[in-house]
Amino acid sequence: MKLKPGYIWALALIPLVVVVDQWSKWLVLNEPRLNAIPCLDGLTRCGHIPVAGPIDVTMVWNRGMSYGMFQSEGIGRWILAILMLVIAIGFLYWLVRHAQGWLLRLSLALVVGGAFGNLIDRVRFGAVVDFINAGALHFPWVFNVADAAISVGAVLLFVDQFVLSGRKQAGKQPE
């Protein structure tokens, strides 16, 4: 199968999201003030670094899915990992085989890249490294680069599939 140039940039975006996500998590894991590895046990307190502005760096291990839902350990960890992998592969298949338009390709690439970034953590640690705390903006969850990519990708996917497709269909119908 030969890919058209319109798909290559989207496929290149996936590893870029993974690399930026894993690099940012590496920085967090190697910052002594955040106490990241010792607090993985759940008994030791994780660290916090105040930053000027509305966002702080707060280390949190997320043992669940997006925004801490469905917390799990043991076999649940592997069930979540397999579920994440299946969803990521499904979205990747959609991207490579059926995605029409740059916005759909962008949204799918962001979701897939973010899913793989968090999947690496889940397999490696049994939990996902979260550290971006926007509590000053009244956002109650701590998240990471992969979560942000997934969230932005999901919003763009919604816009493409429901907002713009409705306009495209309306333009095709005879008056």
matplotlib code that plots the C-alpha trace (Angstrom):
import matplotlib.pyplot as plt

x = [0.0, 1.4, 0.4, -0.5, 1.5, -1.7, -1.3, 2.4, 2.4, -0.4, 1.5, 4.7, 2.7, 2.0, 5.7, 6.2, 3.4, 4.8, 8.3, 7.2, 5.0, 7.7, 10.3, 8.1, 7.5, 11.2, 11.8, 9.2, 10.4, 14.0, 13.0, 13.8, 11.3, 8.5, 9.4, 7.9, 9.3, 9.1, 5.5, 4.5, 3.9, 0.9, 2.1, 4.7, 3.6, 4.3, 5.8, 4.6, 6.4, 4.6, 5.1, 4.3, 0.9, -2.2, -0.4, 1.7, 3.7, 2.1, 3.1, 0.2, 0.2, -3.0, -3.9, -7.2, -8.2, -8.7, -8.9, -8.6, -11.8, -11.8, -8.9, -7.3, -4.2, -3.2, -5.0, -7.1, -3.9, -3.4, -7.0, -6.8, -3.5, -5.1, -8.2, -6.0, -4.0, -7.1, -8.6, -5.3, -4.9, -8.6, -8.0, -4.7, -6.5, -9.2, -6.5, -4.6, -7.5, -10.5, -9.6, -10.6, -9.6, -6.8, -8.9, -9.9, -6.3, -5.0, -7.6, -6.9, -3.1, -3.4, -5.6, -3.4, -0.1, -1.6, -2.9, 0.5, 2.2, 0.0, 0.2, 4.0, 3.5, 0.8, 3.0, 6.2, 4.8, 1.3, 0.1, 0.4, 2.5, 0.3, 1.8, 0.1, -2.1, -4.4, -6.3, -6.0, -8.1, -10.7, -9.8, -9.9, -7.7, -4.0, -3.0, 0.0, 0.9, -0.7, -3.9, -3.9, -3.3, -6.2, -8.5, -7.7, -7.9, -11.3, -12.7, -11.4, -12.9, -16.3, -16.1, -15.1, -17.7, -20.7, -20.3, -18.5, -20.0, -23.5, -22.6, -21.0, -24.2, -26.4, -24.3, -24.8, -28.6, -30.7, -32.7]
y = [0.0, 3.4, 6.3, 9.6, 12.7, 13.9, 11.0, 11.0, 14.2, 12.7, 9.5, 11.5, 13.4, 10.2, 9.6, 13.3, 13.3, 10.2, 11.7, 15.0, 13.2, 10.8, 13.5, 15.7, 12.7, 11.9, 15.4, 15.0, 11.5, 12.9, 16.0, 15.2, 17.7, 15.7, 12.5, 10.6, 7.1, 6.8, 7.9, 5.2, 2.9, 5.1, 5.5, 8.2, 11.7, 13.0, 16.4, 19.8, 22.7, 26.0, 27.9, 31.5, 31.6, 29.5, 26.1, 24.2, 21.0, 18.4, 14.7, 12.3, 8.6, 7.9, 4.2, 4.6, 5.9, 9.5, 11.9, 9.0, 7.1, 3.3, 3.1, -0.4, -2.4, -6.0, -7.7, -4.5, -2.7, -5.1, -5.1, -1.3, -1.6, -4.0, -1.8, 1.2, -0.7, -2.0, 1.5, 3.1, 0.4, 1.0, 4.7, 4.1, 1.8, 4.5, 7.1, 5.0, 3.5, 5.8, 9.3, 12.0, 15.5, 17.2, 17.8, 14.2, 13.1, 15.6, 14.5, 10.8, 11.3, 13.3, 10.6, 7.8, 9.5, 10.3, 6.8, 5.3, 7.8, 6.8, 3.1, 3.2, 4.4, 1.9, -1.0, 0.4, 1.5, 0.2, 3.9, 7.0, 10.0, 13.1, 16.4, 19.5, 21.0, 23.8, 24.0, 27.8, 27.8, 25.7, 22.5, 19.8, 17.2, 16.8, 15.7, 15.2, 15.9, 12.7, 13.5, 17.0, 15.5, 13.0, 15.7, 18.1, 15.3, 14.2, 17.7, 18.1, 14.6, 15.8, 19.0, 17.0, 14.3, 16.2, 19.9, 20.0, 16.8, 18.2, 21.3, 19.2, 17.1, 20.2, 21.6, 18.4, 18.2, 19.7, 22.8]
z = [0.0, -1.0, 1.1, -0.4, 0.9, 2.7, 5.0, 5.6, 7.8, 9.9, 10.4, 11.3, 13.9, 15.9, 16.9, 17.4, 20.0, 21.7, 21.8, 23.3, 25.8, 26.9, 27.0, 29.3, 31.5, 31.6, 32.9, 35.6, 36.6, 37.0, 39.0, 42.7, 44.1, 42.5, 44.2, 41.3, 41.5, 45.4, 45.3, 42.8, 45.8, 46.8, 50.4, 49.8, 49.0, 45.5, 44.9, 43.7, 42.1, 41.9, 38.7, 37.9, 36.2, 36.4, 35.8, 38.4, 38.1, 40.4, 40.2, 40.2, 39.2, 37.3, 37.6, 35.6, 32.2, 31.2, 34.1, 36.7, 35.7, 36.2, 38.6, 38.4, 39.4, 39.0, 36.0, 35.5, 34.5, 31.7, 30.6, 30.4, 28.4, 26.0, 25.6, 25.0, 22.4, 20.5, 20.4, 19.2, 16.5, 15.4, 15.1, 13.3, 10.8, 10.3, 9.7, 7.2, 5.3, 5.5, 6.8, 4.3, 4.9, 6.9, 10.0, 10.4, 9.8, 12.4, 15.0, 14.6, 14.7, 18.0, 19.6, 18.4, 19.5, 22.9, 23.4, 22.6, 24.9, 27.8, 26.9, 27.3, 30.9, 31.7, 30.6, 32.1, 35.5, 35.8, 35.9, 33.8, 34.8, 35.1, 36.1, 34.5, 37.1, 35.9, 39.2, 39.2, 36.1, 37.9, 36.0, 38.6, 36.9, 36.6, 33.1, 30.7, 27.1, 25.8, 27.6, 26.0, 22.6, 23.1, 24.3, 21.5, 19.0, 20.4, 20.1, 16.5, 15.7, 17.0, 15.0, 11.8, 12.2, 13.5, 12.9, 9.5, 8.1, 8.7, 6.7, 3.9, 3.7, 3.7, 0.8, -1.2, -0.9, -3.7, -2.7]

ax = plt.figure().add_subplot(projection="3d")
ax.plot(x, y, z, "-o")
ax.set_aspect("equal")
plt.show()
